[in-house]
Amino acid sequence: MSKISSKDVSVVVQGKNVHKHTAKCLKSLREHFPYAEIIFSTYDDEDVFGLDFDILVQSADPNATLLSGKMYNNINRILTTTRAGLEKVSRKYCLKIRSDLMFDNDKILSDIASQFPLRDKQYSIFKERVLFYCLWSRKFEYIDHKYYIQTPFHLSDWLCFGLSEDIKNFFSDIPLTDEPEYSHYFKNSENRAQYMFEPNVTWKFPPEQYFTTTFFGRFFEQANMKSLQDVTAKKVELSRRIFASNVVVCGYKECGAYIQKDDYKYVSKNINWLKGVWLSGVYRYADFLSDYKKYCDENFEIPNIYLWALNQQIDSDAVKLSKHYKTFMQPIRVVLKWLEQFFAIVFYAVKIGFATIKLYFGGK
């Protein structure tokens, strides 16, 4: 298996300067890809002092749209900084990542795509396979631990790696979304009436699904979706066929990259093996191997270590376990809440008592 030289790679790091994470991200790139062209694509007002990059690209911030609570939709920020960075790419291969990703090695240069040479010409769009990160590539998403919605055409935007022309092609013709209409799509009463899932979901698509369905929709009519709930068996089947012939969905073990955020660090390093409700719908390397065998090479042998990850019974049991755990914890949470209030009462009563005594005797 040949290895790609870092001399042939342009790296686009897109997004804001995330406290400490971006500096570490750039440092890891310089360490493991010493001859790569590093492009940092961010916003006009970002402080970039002390960051290690070769080319700086700054764009006007299109801003984010509030979805609910503290959750924002950064879809236009992702598109703007990604495309601006890709315009500066000058080498044969391109690695596009978010600014809080981290690399432990250069495994991604091991030409993973060459391990999967067979492709169905009817569904092949990219000139060569493109690597996408497994978090958050999805098969489906569980809602409230009860039911799930299938999520065709949902490739992660955390990382992609391949021929520069393929990466540029993927992002080139995706229009910016009209805001806040796009992010509040399911707040519209007409659309809301048709929506049967989680009340807090308001956007028309997650960013990952919007990028993927828009790109492949240029080539396959069935790949076009009206919204995230425009799901049919044909769309799901087409999505898996397209993935099998165009991409490799990989995790930390295959590409050496992980997410620095505390909530995701352990998960991203162990994603191939972890089980649980919120992870069972992630499209992992094992799922790609299964689809490759099914749609491209029936003689391909899936390594035994990945067969475990494909065991649907384990996924099913994990869902049931989570449901029972949630029920089990409900009365315990009530008790803990009661204890919290009890000790709060005692604390403030004692505090008031001491203050009263001090005030009384202090005045004597």
C-alpha positions in Angstrom: 0.0 0.0 0.0 1.6 3.3 -1.1 1.8 6.3 1.1 0.9 9.9 0.1 3.6 12.4 0.7 2.7 15.4 2.9 4.4 17.5 0.1 1.3 16.8 -2.0 -1.2 17.8 0.6 -3.0 21.1 1.3 -4.7 21.2 4.7 -7.7 23.6 5.1 -8.4 24.2 8.8 -11.7 26.1 8.9 -13.6 27.8 11.7 -12.9 30.1 14.5 -9.9 30.1 16.7 -11.2 27.8 19.4 -9.5 28.4 22.8 -6.3 26.3 22.9 -7.8 23.7 20.6 -6.9 25.4 17.3 -3.3 26.0 18.4 -3.0 22.3 19.3 -4.7 21.3 16.0 -2.2 23.3 13.9 0.8 22.1 16.0 -0.3 18.5 15.4 -0.6 19.1 11.6 2.9 20.6 11.5 4.3 17.6 13.4 2.6 14.8 11.5 2.4 16.5 8.0 5.6 18.5 8.0 5.6 19.5 4.3 1.9 20.1 3.9 0.5 23.5 3.0 -1.5 24.6 6.0 -4.4 27.1 5.3 -6.3 28.6 8.2 -9.6 29.9 7.0 -11.5 31.9 9.6 -13.4 35.2 10.1 -12.2 38.9 9.9 -12.3 39.6 13.6 -10.5 36.4 14.8 -7.3 36.8 16.8 -4.7 34.6 15.1 -1.7 35.7 17.0 0.7 32.8 17.7 -1.0 30.3 15.4 1.2 28.3 13.1 -0.1 28.3 9.5 1.2 29.1 6.0 -1.8 30.9 4.5 -4.4 32.9 6.4 -7.8 33.5 4.8 -10.3 35.7 6.6 -13.9 36.2 5.5 -16.8 38.3 6.7 -18.7 36.3 9.4 -22.1 35.3 8.1 -23.1 34.6 11.8 -24.9 31.8 13.3 -28.7 31.4 13.9 -30.1 30.5 17.3 -32.0 27.2 17.2 -33.1 26.7 20.7 -31.6 27.2 24.2 -27.9 27.7 23.6 -27.7 25.7 20.4 -26.7 27.6 17.2 -26.7 26.6 13.6 -23.3 27.4 12.1 -24.0 26.1 8.6 -23.2 29.3 6.7 -20.0 29.8 8.7 -18.9 26.3 7.8 -19.7 26.8 4.1 -18.1 30.3 4.0 -14.8 29.4 5.6 -14.5 26.0 3.8 -15.0 27.5 0.4 -12.7 30.5 1.0 -10.0 28.1 2.2 -10.4 25.7 -0.7 -9.8 28.6 -3.1 -6.2 28.7 -1.8 -5.5 25.0 -2.2 -2.6 24.4 -4.6 -1.7 20.7 -4.2 -3.0 17.4 -5.5 -4.7 16.3 -2.3 -6.7 18.2 0.2 -7.5 17.6 3.9 -10.4 19.7 5.1 -10.9 19.7 8.9 -12.6 21.7 11.6 -10.4 23.9 13.8 -10.7 21.8 16.9 -9.7 18.4 15.5 -6.4 16.8 16.5 -4.0 14.3 14.9 -1.9 11.7 16.7 -0.3 10.3 13.5 -0.3 10.5 9.7 -2.3 7.3 9.1 -4.6 9.2 6.8 -1.8 9.4 4.3 -1.7 5.6 4.0 -3.9 5.8 0.9 -6.8 4.0 2.6 -9.0 4.5 -0.5 -6.7 2.2 -2.5 -7.8 -0.7 -0.3 -11.3 -0.5 -1.9 -10.6 -0.5 -5.6 -14.0 -1.8 -6.9 -16.7 0.8 -7.6 -20.1 0.7 -9.3 -19.7 3.0 -12.2 -23.4 3.8 -12.2 -23.0 5.5 -8.8 -19.4 6.7 -8.9 -19.2 10.5 -8.8 -15.8 11.4 -7.3 -12.8 10.8 -9.4 -11.3 8.9 -6.4 -12.8 7.8 -3.1 -13.0 10.6 -0.5 -12.4 9.9 3.2 -15.1 11.3 5.6 -15.0 11.2 9.4 -17.5 8.9 11.1 -18.6 11.5 13.7 -21.3 12.6 12.7 -21.9 10.5 9.6 -25.2 8.8 10.3 -27.5 5.9 9.3 -30.3 7.0 11.7 -30.9 9.0 14.8 -32.8 7.9 17.9 -35.4 10.3 19.2 -36.1 10.3 23.0 -34.9 6.6 23.2 -38.2 5.4 21.6 -38.0 5.6 17.8 -35.6 6.7 15.2 -35.6 8.6 11.9 -33.4 7.3 9.1 -30.8 9.8 7.9 -29.7 9.2 4.3 -27.0 11.4 2.8 -25.5 12.4 6.1 -21.7 12.5 5.8 -19.7 14.3 8.5 -18.1 17.7 7.8 -15.5 17.3 10.6 -13.0 15.9 8.2 -12.7 14.9 4.6 -9.6 14.0 2.6 -9.1 13.2 -1.1 -8.2 14.7 -4.4 -8.4 18.5 -4.2 -10.7 18.6 -7.3 -13.1 16.2 -5.6 -13.2 18.1 -2.3 -13.7 21.4 -4.2 -16.4 19.9 -6.3 -18.2 18.6 -3.2 -18.5 22.1 -1.6 -18.5 24.4 -4.7 -22.2 24.6 -5.6 -23.9 24.4 -2.2 -25.8 27.7 -1.7 -25.8 29.5 1.6 -29.0 29.0 3.5 -31.6 31.7 3.9 -31.7 32.6 7.6 -33.5 32.4 9.9 -36.1 30.6 7.7 -33.9 27.6 7.2 -33.0 27.1 10.8 -36.6 27.7 11.9 -38.1 25.6 9.2 -40.1 23.4 11.5 -41.3 26.4 13.6 -43.5 27.2 10.6 -46.9 26.0 11.5 -47.5 24.4 8.1 -44.2 22.4 8.3 -44.6 21.7 12.0 -47.9 20.0 11.3 -46.1 17.4 9.1 -43.3 16.8 11.6 -43.6 13.9 14.0 -40.3 13.8 15.8 -38.4 15.7 18.5 -40.0 19.1 19.3 -36.6 20.8 19.7 -35.6 20.1 16.1 -36.3 23.2 14.0 -33.8 23.2 11.2 -34.6 21.9 7.7 -31.5 19.7 7.7 -28.5 19.3 9.9 -25.4 20.8 8.1 -23.9 17.4 7.2 -27.1 16.2 5.6 -27.7 19.5 3.7 -24.2 19.4 2.2 -24.4 15.7 1.2 -27.9 15.7 -0.3 -27.3 19.0 -2.1 -24.1 17.6 -3.8 -25.4 14.2 -4.8 -28.7 15.6 -5.7 -27.0 17.2 -8.7 -26.4 13.7 -10.1 -29.3 11.7 -8.8 -32.9 13.0 -8.6 -33.7 10.6 -5.8 -31.0 12.1 -3.7 -32.8 15.4 -3.5 -34.7 15.8 -0.2 -37.3 18.4 0.8 -36.4 18.2 4.4 -34.8 15.9 6.9 -38.0 13.9 7.2 -38.3 13.4 3.4 -37.1 9.8 3.8 -38.1 6.8 1.7 -36.7 3.3 1.4 -35.4 4.2 -2.1 -33.5 7.2 -0.8 -31.9 5.1 2.0 -30.9 2.4 -0.5 -29.5 5.0 -2.9 -27.5 6.7 -0.1 -25.8 3.5 0.9 -25.0 2.6 -2.7 -23.5 6.0 -3.3 -21.4 5.8 -0.2 -20.2 2.4 -1.1 -18.8 3.6 -4.4 -17.6 7.1 -3.5 -16.3 7.3 0.0 -14.5 5.6 2.9 -16.0 6.5 6.3 -13.3 6.2 8.9 -12.6 6.7 12.5 -9.6 7.4 14.8 -8.1 3.9 14.2 -8.0 4.5 10.5 -7.0 8.2 10.2 -5.5 9.2 13.5 -7.8 12.1 14.1 -10.0 12.9 17.1 -12.1 15.7 18.4 -10.5 17.7 21.2 -13.8 18.7 22.9 -14.1 17.0 26.3 -17.6 15.6 25.4 -16.2 13.9 22.3 -12.6 13.1 22.9 -13.0 9.6 24.4 -15.9 8.8 22.0 -14.0 9.8 18.9 -11.0 7.7 19.9 -13.1 4.6 20.5 -16.0 5.1 18.1 -15.5 1.8 16.3 -16.2 -0.2 19.4 -18.6 1.8 21.6 -22.2 1.0 21.9 -25.1 3.0 23.1 -28.4 4.7 22.0 -26.9 7.9 20.7 -24.0 6.1 19.0 -25.8 3.2 17.4 -27.0 5.4 14.5 -23.5 6.6 13.6 -22.2 5.3 10.2 -18.9 3.8 11.2 -16.0 2.2 9.4 -17.6 -1.2 10.0 -20.8 0.0 8.3 -18.8 1.2 5.3 -17.1 -2.2 5.1 -20.4 -3.9 5.1 -21.8 -1.7 2.3 -18.7 -2.1 0.3 -19.1 -5.9 0.4 -22.8 -5.7 -0.4 -22.7 -3.2 -3.3 -19.1 -3.3 -4.7 -17.2 -6.5 -3.9 -19.2 -9.6 -2.7 -15.9 -11.4 -2.2 -14.5 -8.8 0.2 -13.8 -10.3 3.7 -14.7 -8.1 6.6 -12.1 -8.5 9.4 -13.6 -10.3 12.4 -12.9 -7.4 14.7 -15.4 -5.3 12.8 -18.1 -7.9 12.7 -18.8 -7.2 16.4 -19.6 -3.6 15.6 -22.1 -4.7 13.0 -24.1 -6.8 15.4 -27.5 -5.3 15.3 -28.7 -7.3 18.3 -26.1 -5.5 20.5 -27.5 -2.1 19.2 -31.0 -3.3 20.0 -30.1 -4.4 23.5 -28.2 -1.1 24.1 -31.4 0.8 23.3 -33.4 -1.4 25.7 -30.8 -1.0 28.4 -30.8 2.8 28.1 -34.6 2.8 28.3 -34.7 0.7 31.5 -31.8 2.8 33.0 -33.8 6.0 32.4 -36.9 4.6 34.1 -34.8 3.2 37.0 -33.1 6.6 37.6 -36.3 8.7 37.7 -37.2 8.0 41.3 -33.6 8.3 42.3 -33.4 11.7 40.7 -36.4 12.7 42.8 -34.7 11.6 46.0 -31.5 13.4 45.0 -33.5 16.5 44.3 -35.2 16.3 47.6 -31.9 15.9 49.4 -30.5 18.8 47.5 -33.4 21.0 48.8 -33.1 19.6 52.3 -29.4 20.4 52.6 -30.0 23.8 51.1 -32.6 24.6 53.7 -30.3 23.5 56.5 -27.4 25.4 55.0 -29.3 28.7 54.8 -31.0 28.2 58.2 -27.6 27.7 59.9 -26.2 30.7 57.9 -29.0 32.9 59.0 -28.7 31.7 62.6 -25.0 32.5 62.8 -25.6 35.9 61.2 -28.4 36.6 63.7 -26.2 35.6 66.7 -23.3 37.6 65.5 -25.5 40.6 64.9 -27.2 40.3 68.4 -24.0 39.7 70.4 -22.0 42.0 68.3 -24.2 44.9 69.2 -23.8 44.3 73.0 
